[in-house]
Amino acid sequence: MRAQYVPVVSVDSESVFGQKEFIPDWLNTTYVGSIKSLPVSQKLILPPKYVPYPDLLSYDLYGTVDYWWVLCMFNGVVRIFADMTPGTLWKIPALSDIQSMLSSAGSPTGSNLVGSNVVI
């Protein structure tokens, strides 16, 4: 069995925040499968006001823009300007399911983060 590689980026934020911050690469294929397997909480017909603004959709659904990329990935949207079309059916995962998946997929202190660290 081939070992999984999950790249991790270490942002040197000590000068600003007094600590280093580790950011996992959520776009790694490991997370794509996890996101695609989330249960559908609700469905909506995409209104024109959200095209091409998945961050606004995330904010209206979850109260934060942080999960725009999860919504896009969950609905197979790769190119926001080309793939987001008003009137299409969007599947929406529950916020609790997203948070649970992300926390179990890897945390900055978790032992499941494997790979090399890059300091930028």
Secondary structure in CASP SS format (residue, H / E / C, confidence):
PFRMAT SS
TARGET T0000
AUTHOR 0000-0000-0000
METHOD secondary structure of the structure
MODEL  1
M C 1.00
R C 1.00
A C 1.00
Q C 1.00
Y C 1.00
V C 1.00
P C 1.00
V E 1.00
V E 1.00
S E 1.00
V E 1.00
D C 1.00
S C 1.00
E H 1.00
S H 1.00
V H 1.00
F H 1.00
G C 1.00
Q C 1.00
K C 1.00
E E 1.00
F E 1.00
I E 1.00
P E 1.00
D C 1.00
W C 1.00
L C 1.00
N C 1.00
T H 1.00
T H 1.00
Y H 1.00
V H 1.00
G H 1.00
S H 1.00
I H 1.00
K H 1.00
S C 1.00
L C 1.00
P C 1.00
V C 1.00
S C 1.00
Q E 1.00
K E 1.00
L E 1.00
I E 1.00
L C 1.00
P C 1.00
P H 1.00
K H 1.00
Y H 1.00
V C 1.00
P C 1.00
Y C 1.00
P H 1.00
D H 1.00
L H 1.00
L H 1.00
S H 1.00
Y H 1.00
D H 1.00
L H 1.00
Y H 1.00
G C 1.00
T C 1.00
V C 1.00
D C 1.00
Y C 1.00
W H 1.00
W H 1.00
V H 1.00
L H 1.00
C H 1.00
M H 1.00
F H 1.00
N C 1.00
G C 1.00
V C 1.00
V C 1.00
R C 1.00
I H 1.00
F H 1.00
A H 1.00
D H 1.00
M C 1.00
T C 1.00
P C 1.00
G C 1.00
T C 1.00
L E 1.00
W E 1.00
K E 1.00
I E 1.00
P C 1.00
A C 1.00
L H 1.00
S H 1.00
D H 1.00
I H 1.00
Q H 1.00
S H 1.00
M H 1.00
L H 1.00
S H 1.00
S H 1.00
A H 1.00
G C 1.00
S C 1.00
P C 1.00
T C 1.00
G C 1.00
S C 1.00
N C 1.00
L C 1.00
V C 1.00
G C 1.00
S C 1.00
N E 1.00
V E 1.00
V E 1.00
I C 1.00
END
